[in-house]
Amino acid sequence: MTDPLLSLTGVTKAFPGVIANDDVGFDVAPGAIHALLGENGAGKSTLVKMIYGVQQPDAGAMRFKGAPFAPRSPGEARAAGVGLVFQHFSLFEAMTVAENVALGLPPDQAGRDLPDRIREVSAAYGLPLEPGRTVGDLSVGARQRVEIVRCLLQSPRLLIMDEPTSVLTPQEVEILFQTLFQLRDEGVSILYISHKLEEIRALCSRATILRHGKVVGDCDPREETAKGLAEMMIGEALKTPEARETSLGAPLLDVSGLSAPADGPFGVALSDIAFTLRAGEILGVAGVAGNGQDELMDALSGEVRAAPGAIRLEGKEIGRAGPDRRRRLGLCAGPEERLGHAAVPDMSLTENAILTGRARAGLAKGGVLSLSAAEAFAKRVVQAFDVRTAGVDHAARSLSGGNLQKYVVGREILQEPRVFVVSQPTWGVDAGAAAAIREALKDLAAQGAAVLVISQDLDELMEISTTLSVIAGGRLSPPRPAAQMSVEKIGLMMGGTKAADDAVREDA
């Protein structure tokens, strides 16, 4: 038996009111791709932070390369041979690739030969990068390469990957997997965190499952089904979605000739967006991040005004209307950023209910807010969407990501919108919460509303959408029946390549 590269024994970490990790123990073998699975709030993030030196355990011990391991900072962890690629990139868009890489290296490794070393390492692992390119001009896939190459330049023995494929096209995922297999074959261990369970089955040879901060399972994911892995995570049987008949009704949202400026210096301007959304329809909008999704969301929600006539809701012109008026008329929206945009972190769930539900949920009458009505509405959302919280008087930031997402989506759906526009509804959300959110969106459409879902999760879009479009470079492809689309074709269209143009022409 080979000694483990990383070994955790009895690791415990508590915060006021919650035990994030409770007597956690597992081993990661050398040259293994090891999955760390669990629902949102299961303790994965806290555990990774301790391995990377961001936080320290209250009890227990870690060993790395056979020696005691207790990093007091990320710098100490990196020096020992641990690298971490975050789910949300830590890059400065106005700086070059080489400048961003240099910021993450010790001074003695950031010399004049750094551009040459970047080219050498990136080429060796199939992750081509041009050191002089400005990060703001790069695709999301290329930005992830910057993060990975920055880690590889320090020759890590353990590489931690947190949701690495959530913003990649299928073609980019294949390239990433080839790189990870190459690293594995060179003896590097990879601790891999993802909610995409088929991905785990294809990539990992071992999995540790956390639930409520405890280790509840250890398995070879290649010998399990995705459903079986999900049920280990949540501790109960996963409901199988029911097949639904799709019957489209009258047009509810008409968009034509919608153009909008870029959202900041690194955004993408919208150009002549056009589609019609009908009652009972779920229109899925696929695309690599940074291709106009934020601008489209802002224009549809009313945060950015549109030209007169560009947006009509049940025949009414709403292009110049703000978010409040659009909500009163029946268009509700759920933005991508949960904490800070969809919800105010330090406000309670009750107060966050008031932010969007004043009119449609009847939380204000005659200009006077009703706190009792707001509290009752917040409790309805918590109960209907199984939001795990100590109470509606607790701050939004106290919820795990998945539970806050269920609250945000539930808050909008319970206002019974005629049209619901939502961006990345299940990004970073565990299997159980994701299934609940998708079913809620399908229920809303079945009740006669129209739903537009902007997502980078192609499996999600294929599962819930009746029609599909792809946004690339600020342009939206004509909606097509989802049954006529494939993941491969959508992936090509997302890349904005010549192959994408051919794919569009084939459908036309």
C-alpha positions as CSV (number, residue, x, y, z in Angstrom):
1,M,0.0,0.0,0.0
2,T,1.3,3.5,-0.9
3,D,1.3,6.0,1.9
4,P,-1.4,8.8,1.3
5,L,-0.3,12.2,0.1
6,L,-2.8,14.0,2.3
7,S,-4.3,12.5,5.4
8,L,-7.0,14.1,7.6
9,T,-7.8,12.6,11.1
10,G,-10.6,13.9,13.4
11,V,-10.6,17.4,11.8
12,T,-13.2,19.6,13.4
13,K,-14.1,23.2,12.9
14,A,-17.0,25.1,14.6
15,F,-18.4,28.6,14.2
16,P,-21.0,30.3,16.4
17,G,-24.1,28.1,16.2
18,V,-22.8,25.5,13.8
19,I,-20.3,22.8,13.5
20,A,-19.0,23.1,9.9
21,N,-16.7,20.0,10.1
22,D,-17.2,17.2,12.7
23,D,-14.5,14.6,13.2
24,V,-13.6,14.5,9.4
25,G,-11.1,11.9,8.3
26,F,-10.0,10.6,4.9
27,D,-6.9,10.1,2.8
28,V,-6.0,11.2,-0.7
29,A,-3.6,8.9,-2.5
30,P,-0.7,10.1,-4.7
31,G,-1.6,10.5,-8.3
32,A,-5.4,10.2,-7.6
33,I,-8.3,12.3,-8.7
34,H,-10.4,12.3,-5.5
35,A,-13.9,13.8,-5.3
36,L,-15.2,15.7,-2.3
37,L,-19.0,15.6,-2.5
38,G,-21.8,17.1,-0.4
39,E,-24.8,19.3,-0.4
40,N,-24.4,23.1,0.0
41,G,-23.6,23.6,3.6
42,A,-22.1,20.1,4.1
43,G,-18.7,21.5,5.0
44,K,-16.7,21.2,1.8
45,S,-15.6,24.8,1.6
46,T,-14.5,25.0,5.2
47,L,-12.5,21.8,4.8
48,V,-10.7,23.1,1.7
49,K,-10.0,26.4,3.5
50,M,-8.2,24.5,6.2
51,I,-6.2,22.4,3.8
52,Y,-5.2,25.7,2.0
53,G,-4.3,27.6,5.2
54,V,-7.2,30.1,5.1
55,Q,-8.6,28.7,8.3
56,Q,-7.2,26.4,11.0
57,P,-9.0,23.4,12.6
58,D,-10.2,23.5,16.2
59,A,-9.3,19.8,16.6
60,G,-7.8,17.0,14.7
61,A,-4.7,16.7,12.5
62,M,-3.5,16.8,8.9
63,R,-0.5,15.2,7.4
64,F,1.0,16.0,4.0
65,K,3.7,14.0,2.3
66,G,4.1,12.0,5.5
67,A,4.8,15.0,7.7
68,P,2.5,17.0,10.1
69,F,0.7,19.7,8.1
70,A,-0.8,22.8,9.7
71,P,-0.5,25.8,7.2
72,R,-1.2,29.2,8.8
73,S,-1.7,30.9,5.5
74,P,-2.3,30.1,1.8
75,G,1.4,31.1,1.2
76,E,2.5,28.3,3.6
77,A,0.2,25.8,1.9
78,R,1.5,26.7,-1.6
79,A,5.1,26.5,-0.4
80,A,4.3,23.0,0.9
81,G,2.9,21.9,-2.5
82,V,-0.8,22.7,-2.3
83,G,-2.5,24.6,-5.2
84,L,-6.1,25.8,-5.3
85,V,-8.1,26.9,-8.4
86,F,-11.2,28.8,-7.0
87,Q,-14.7,28.6,-8.5
88,H,-14.7,32.4,-8.9
89,F,-11.5,33.6,-10.6
90,S,-9.2,35.9,-8.7
91,L,-7.9,37.8,-11.7
92,F,-7.5,41.5,-12.5
93,E,-9.1,42.1,-15.9
94,A,-7.1,45.2,-16.7
95,M,-3.8,43.4,-16.2
96,T,-2.0,41.0,-18.6
97,V,-1.8,37.2,-18.2
98,A,1.9,37.5,-17.0
99,E,1.1,40.2,-14.5
100,N,-1.8,38.2,-13.0
101,V,0.4,35.1,-12.8
102,A,3.2,37.1,-11.1
103,L,0.9,38.3,-8.4
104,G,0.3,34.7,-7.2
105,L,4.0,33.8,-7.2
106,P,6.8,34.3,-4.6
107,P,9.0,37.2,-5.7
108,D,11.9,34.9,-6.6
109,Q,9.7,33.1,-9.1
110,A,8.4,36.2,-10.9
111,G,11.5,37.2,-12.8
112,R,12.0,38.3,-16.4
113,D,11.8,34.8,-17.7
114,L,8.2,34.4,-16.4
115,P,6.6,34.9,-19.9
116,D,8.7,32.1,-21.3
117,R,7.9,29.8,-18.4
118,I,4.2,30.6,-18.9
119,R,4.4,29.6,-22.6
120,E,6.4,26.5,-21.7
121,V,4.1,25.2,-19.0
122,S,0.9,26.1,-20.8
123,A,2.0,24.3,-23.9
124,A,3.1,21.3,-22.0
125,Y,-0.3,20.8,-20.5
126,G,-2.4,21.7,-23.5
127,L,-3.5,25.1,-22.0
128,P,-2.1,27.6,-24.5
129,L,-1.7,31.2,-23.2
130,E,-0.2,34.4,-24.5
131,P,1.5,36.1,-21.6
132,G,1.0,39.6,-23.0
133,R,-2.8,39.4,-23.5
134,T,-5.0,41.4,-21.3
135,V,-7.1,39.2,-19.1
136,G,-10.3,41.2,-19.8
137,D,-10.0,40.2,-23.5
138,L,-9.9,36.5,-22.7
139,S,-12.7,33.9,-22.8
140,V,-13.8,32.4,-19.6
141,G,-12.0,29.1,-20.5
142,A,-8.7,31.0,-21.1
143,R,-9.1,32.8,-17.8
144,Q,-9.3,29.5,-16.1
145,R,-6.1,28.4,-17.8
146,V,-4.4,31.4,-16.2
147,E,-5.5,30.2,-12.8
148,I,-4.3,26.6,-13.5
149,V,-1.0,27.6,-15.0
150,R,-0.3,30.0,-12.1
151,C,-0.7,26.9,-9.8
152,L,1.4,24.6,-12.1
153,L,4.3,27.0,-12.1
154,Q,4.7,26.2,-8.4
155,S,4.9,22.4,-9.1
156,P,2.0,21.4,-6.7
157,R,1.7,17.9,-5.4
158,L,-2.0,18.5,-4.5
159,L,-4.2,20.6,-6.8
160,I,-7.7,21.5,-5.4
161,M,-10.3,22.3,-8.1
162,D,-13.5,23.9,-7.0
163,E,-16.4,23.7,-9.5
164,P,-13.9,24.0,-12.4
165,T,-16.3,23.3,-15.3
166,S,-19.3,25.5,-14.3
167,V,-18.4,28.2,-16.9
168,L,-16.9,26.1,-19.6
169,T,-18.2,24.8,-23.0
170,P,-18.3,21.0,-23.5
171,Q,-15.2,21.3,-25.7
172,E,-13.3,23.2,-23.0
173,V,-14.3,20.6,-20.4
174,E,-12.7,17.9,-22.6
175,I,-9.5,19.9,-22.7
176,L,-9.5,20.4,-18.9
177,F,-10.1,16.7,-18.3
178,Q,-7.1,15.8,-20.6
179,T,-4.9,18.2,-18.5
180,L,-6.1,16.7,-15.2
181,F,-5.4,13.1,-16.5
182,Q,-1.9,14.2,-17.5
183,L,-1.3,15.7,-14.1
184,R,-2.6,12.5,-12.5
185,D,-0.3,10.4,-14.6
186,E,2.7,12.6,-13.5
187,G,1.8,11.8,-9.8
188,V,-0.1,15.0,-8.9
189,S,-3.1,14.4,-6.7
190,I,-6.3,16.3,-7.4
191,L,-9.0,17.0,-4.9
192,Y,-12.1,17.7,-7.1
193,I,-15.3,19.5,-6.0
194,S,-18.2,19.5,-8.3
195,H,-22.0,19.1,-8.3
196,K,-21.9,17.6,-11.7
197,L,-22.1,13.9,-10.8
198,E,-21.7,12.4,-14.2
199,E,-18.5,14.4,-14.4
200,I,-17.3,12.9,-11.1
201,R,-18.0,9.4,-12.4
202,A,-16.0,10.0,-15.5
203,L,-13.0,11.7,-13.8
204,C,-12.6,10.4,-10.2
205,S,-11.4,7.1,-8.8
206,R,-12.4,7.9,-5.2
207,A,-15.0,10.0,-3.5
208,T,-15.6,11.1,0.0
209,I,-19.1,12.2,0.8
210,L,-19.9,14.8,3.5
211,R,-23.3,15.5,5.0
212,H,-23.9,18.1,7.8
213,G,-20.1,18.3,8.4
214,K,-19.6,14.6,8.8
215,V,-18.1,11.9,6.5
216,V,-21.0,9.6,5.6
217,G,-19.5,7.7,2.8
218,D,-16.5,6.7,0.7
219,C,-16.7,5.0,-2.7
220,D,-15.4,4.5,-6.2
221,P,-17.8,6.8,-8.1
222,R,-17.2,4.8,-11.3
223,E,-19.1,1.9,-9.7
224,E,-22.0,4.1,-8.7
225,T,-24.8,5.9,-10.6
226,A,-25.2,9.6,-10.5
227,K,-28.5,9.1,-8.8
228,G,-26.9,6.9,-6.2
229,L,-24.2,9.5,-5.5
230,A,-26.9,12.2,-5.1
231,E,-28.8,10.0,-2.6
232,M,-25.6,9.4,-0.6
233,M,-25.2,13.2,-0.4
234,I,-28.7,14.0,0.7
235,G,-29.4,10.9,2.7
236,E,-32.7,10.1,1.1
237,A,-34.2,8.8,-2.2
238,L,-34.1,11.3,-5.0
239,K,-37.4,11.9,-6.7
240,T,-37.5,11.1,-10.4
241,P,-38.9,14.1,-12.4
242,E,-42.2,13.5,-14.1
243,A,-42.6,13.7,-17.8
244,R,-44.8,16.7,-18.8
245,E,-46.9,17.5,-21.8
246,T,-45.8,20.8,-23.3
247,S,-48.6,23.1,-24.6
248,L,-47.7,26.6,-25.5
249,G,-50.2,29.5,-25.2
250,A,-50.4,33.1,-26.2
251,P,-47.2,35.3,-26.5
252,L,-46.4,37.0,-23.2
253,L,-43.0,38.6,-23.9
254,D,-42.1,40.1,-27.3
255,V,-38.5,41.3,-27.8
256,S,-37.4,42.9,-31.1
257,G,-34.4,45.0,-32.1
258,L,-33.1,45.0,-28.5
259,S,-29.6,46.5,-28.4
260,A,-27.7,47.7,-25.3
261,P,-24.2,49.0,-24.4
262,A,-21.7,46.8,-22.7
263,D,-21.8,46.6,-18.9
264,G,-18.4,48.1,-18.2
265,P,-15.1,48.0,-20.2
266,F,-15.0,44.2,-20.3
267,G,-18.7,43.6,-21.1
268,V,-20.3,42.8,-24.4
269,A,-22.9,45.0,-26.1
270,L,-26.2,43.5,-27.1
271,S,-27.0,43.6,-30.8
272,D,-30.5,43.3,-32.3
273,I,-31.9,40.7,-29.9
274,A,-35.2,39.2,-30.9
275,F,-37.5,36.5,-29.6
276,T,-41.1,35.8,-28.5
277,L,-41.8,33.9,-25.3
278,R,-45.1,32.2,-24.9
279,A,-47.2,31.0,-22.0
280,G,-46.0,27.6,-20.9
281,E,-42.6,28.0,-22.6
282,I,-39.2,27.7,-21.0
283,L,-36.6,29.3,-23.2
284,G,-33.1,28.3,-22.3
285,V,-30.3,30.7,-23.2
286,A,-26.9,29.0,-23.3
287,G,-23.6,30.7,-23.6
288,V,-20.1,31.0,-22.2
289,A,-19.9,33.6,-19.5
290,G,-19.1,37.1,-20.7
291,N,-21.0,37.0,-24.0
292,G,-23.8,39.4,-23.1
293,Q,-25.7,37.4,-20.5
294,D,-25.4,40.2,-17.8
295,E,-26.5,42.8,-20.4
296,L,-29.5,40.7,-21.4
297,M,-30.6,40.2,-17.8
298,D,-30.3,43.9,-17.0
299,A,-32.3,44.9,-20.1
300,L,-35.1,42.4,-19.4
301,S,-35.3,43.1,-15.7
302,G,-35.4,46.8,-16.2
303,E,-32.1,47.7,-14.5
304,V,-31.1,49.1,-17.9
305,R,-33.7,50.8,-20.0
306,A,-34.3,49.7,-23.6
307,A,-35.5,51.6,-26.7
308,P,-39.2,52.2,-27.0
309,G,-40.9,49.2,-28.6
310,A,-38.0,46.8,-28.0
311,I,-39.8,45.0,-25.1
312,R,-43.5,44.3,-24.8
313,L,-45.2,42.4,-21.9
314,E,-48.6,41.1,-23.0
315,G,-48.8,43.8,-25.5
316,K,-47.7,46.6,-23.1
317,E,-44.6,48.6,-23.9
318,I,-42.2,48.2,-21.0
319,G,-38.8,49.1,-22.6
320,R,-38.6,52.3,-20.6
321,A,-40.1,50.9,-17.4
322,G,-37.9,50.2,-14.3
323,P,-37.8,47.0,-12.3
324,D,-40.7,47.9,-9.9
325,R,-43.1,48.7,-12.7
326,R,-42.2,45.6,-14.6
327,R,-42.8,43.5,-11.4
328,R,-46.2,45.1,-10.9
329,L,-47.1,44.2,-14.5
330,G,-45.9,40.6,-14.0
331,L,-42.3,40.3,-15.0
332,C,-40.1,39.1,-12.1
333,A,-36.4,38.4,-12.3
334,G,-33.7,36.5,-10.4
335,P,-30.2,37.7,-11.1
336,E,-27.0,35.5,-11.1
337,E,-25.3,37.0,-8.1
338,R,-27.2,35.7,-5.0
339,L,-25.5,37.7,-2.3
340,G,-25.3,41.4,-3.0
341,H,-27.7,41.6,-6.0
342,A,-30.6,39.1,-5.4
343,A,-30.3,39.5,-1.7
344,V,-28.8,42.0,0.7
345,P,-26.3,40.0,2.9
346,D,-26.9,41.7,6.2
347,M,-30.7,42.1,5.9
348,S,-33.0,39.3,7.2
349,L,-35.0,37.0,5.0
350,T,-38.1,39.0,5.9
351,E,-36.5,42.3,4.9
352,N,-35.2,40.7,1.7
353,A,-38.8,39.6,0.9
354,I,-39.9,43.2,1.0
355,L,-37.2,44.2,-1.5
356,T,-39.0,42.6,-4.4
357,G,-42.4,41.6,-3.0
358,R,-43.9,44.9,-2.0
359,A,-46.5,45.1,-4.7
360,R,-47.1,41.6,-6.1
361,A,-47.0,39.8,-2.7
362,G,-49.1,42.6,-1.0
363,L,-46.5,43.5,1.5
364,A,-47.3,47.2,1.3
365,K,-50.7,48.9,1.4
366,G,-51.2,52.6,0.9
367,G,-47.4,53.1,0.9
368,V,-47.1,51.6,4.3
369,L,-45.0,48.4,4.7
370,S,-46.5,45.5,6.7
371,L,-43.8,43.6,8.6
372,S,-46.2,40.9,9.7
373,A,-47.2,40.3,6.0
374,A,-43.6,40.3,5.0
375,E,-42.7,37.8,7.7
376,A,-45.6,35.5,6.7
377,F,-44.6,35.7,3.1
378,A,-40.9,34.9,4.0
379,K,-42.1,31.9,6.0
380,R,-44.2,30.7,3.0
381,V,-41.1,30.8,0.8
382,V,-39.0,28.9,3.5
383,Q,-41.7,26.2,3.8
384,A,-42.6,25.8,0.1
385,F,-39.0,25.6,-1.0
386,D,-37.5,23.7,2.0
387,V,-35.0,26.5,2.8
388,R,-32.8,25.4,5.7
389,T,-32.6,28.4,8.0
390,A,-32.8,29.1,11.8
391,G,-35.5,31.6,11.1
392,V,-36.7,34.3,8.7
393,D,-35.2,36.9,11.1
394,H,-31.7,35.7,10.3
395,A,-29.5,37.5,7.8
396,A,-29.3,36.3,4.2
397,R,-25.6,35.7,4.5
398,S,-26.2,33.1,7.2
399,L,-27.7,30.7,4.6
400,S,-25.6,28.3,2.5
401,G,-25.4,29.1,-1.2
402,G,-27.9,26.5,-2.2
403,N,-30.5,27.5,0.5
404,L,-30.2,31.2,-0.4
405,Q,-30.7,30.3,-4.0
406,K,-33.9,28.3,-3.2
407,Y,-35.1,31.3,-1.2
408,V,-34.4,33.8,-4.0
409,V,-36.1,31.7,-6.6
410,G,-39.0,30.9,-4.3
411,R,-39.5,34.5,-3.4
412,E,-40.0,35.3,-7.1
413,I,-42.1,32.3,-8.0
414,L,-44.5,32.8,-5.1
415,Q,-45.3,36.2,-6.5
416,E,-47.0,34.3,-9.4
417,P,-45.2,36.2,-12.3
418,R,-46.6,36.1,-15.8
419,V,-42.9,36.0,-17.0
420,F,-39.9,34.9,-14.9
421,V,-36.4,35.7,-16.1
422,V,-33.7,33.9,-14.1
423,S,-29.9,33.7,-14.5
424,Q,-27.8,30.7,-13.4
425,P,-30.6,29.3,-11.2
426,T,-28.6,26.3,-9.9
427,W,-24.9,27.5,-10.3
428,G,-22.9,25.9,-7.5
429,V,-26.1,24.3,-6.0
430,D,-26.1,20.7,-4.8
431,A,-28.1,17.9,-6.6
432,G,-31.1,18.0,-4.3
433,A,-31.5,21.8,-4.3
434,A,-30.9,21.9,-8.1
435,A,-33.6,19.3,-8.7
436,A,-36.1,21.3,-6.5
437,I,-35.4,24.5,-8.4
438,R,-35.8,22.9,-11.8
439,E,-39.1,21.3,-10.8
440,A,-40.3,24.7,-9.5
441,L,-39.5,26.4,-12.9
442,K,-41.3,23.6,-14.7
443,D,-44.3,23.9,-12.4
444,L,-44.4,27.7,-13.0
445,A,-44.5,27.1,-16.8
446,A,-47.1,24.4,-16.5
447,Q,-49.3,26.9,-14.7
448,G,-49.2,29.2,-17.7
449,A,-46.3,31.5,-17.0
450,A,-43.4,32.0,-19.4
451,V,-39.8,31.4,-18.2
452,L,-36.5,32.5,-19.6
453,V,-33.4,30.7,-18.1
454,I,-29.9,31.9,-18.7
455,S,-27.5,29.2,-17.8
456,Q,-24.1,27.7,-18.6
457,D,-25.2,24.3,-17.5
458,L,-26.1,22.6,-20.8
459,D,-27.5,19.4,-19.0
460,E,-29.8,21.7,-17.1
461,L,-31.0,23.5,-20.2
462,M,-31.6,20.3,-22.1
463,E,-33.6,18.9,-19.1
464,I,-36.0,21.8,-18.6
465,S,-36.2,23.9,-21.8
466,T,-38.9,23.7,-24.5
467,T,-36.9,26.0,-26.7
468,L,-33.2,26.9,-26.8
469,S,-31.1,29.8,-28.0
470,V,-27.4,30.5,-27.7
471,I,-25.9,33.9,-26.9
472,A,-22.4,34.6,-28.3
473,G,-20.8,38.0,-28.8
474,G,-23.9,39.8,-27.8
475,R,-26.1,38.1,-30.5
476,L,-28.9,35.6,-29.8
477,S,-29.5,32.7,-32.1
478,P,-33.1,32.1,-33.2
479,P,-34.9,29.9,-30.6
480,R,-35.1,26.3,-31.7
481,P,-37.1,23.4,-30.2
482,A,-34.9,21.8,-27.6
483,A,-35.6,18.3,-29.0
484,Q,-33.8,19.4,-32.2
485,M,-30.6,20.4,-30.4
486,S,-27.7,18.4,-29.0
487,V,-25.1,19.3,-26.3
488,E,-22.4,19.1,-29.0
489,K,-24.1,21.5,-31.3
490,I,-24.9,24.0,-28.5
491,G,-21.2,23.8,-27.4
492,L,-20.0,24.7,-30.9
493,M,-22.5,27.6,-31.1
494,M,-21.3,28.8,-27.6
495,G,-17.8,28.9,-28.9
496,G,-18.7,31.4,-31.7
497,T,-16.6,29.5,-34.2
498,K,-17.2,28.8,-37.9
499,A,-18.5,25.5,-36.9
500,A,-21.1,27.3,-34.8
501,D,-22.3,29.3,-37.9
502,D,-22.6,26.0,-39.8
503,A,-24.6,24.6,-37.0
504,V,-27.0,27.5,-37.0
505,R,-27.4,27.3,-40.8
506,E,-28.2,23.6,-40.5
507,D,-31.1,24.5,-38.1
508,A,-32.4,27.4,-40.2
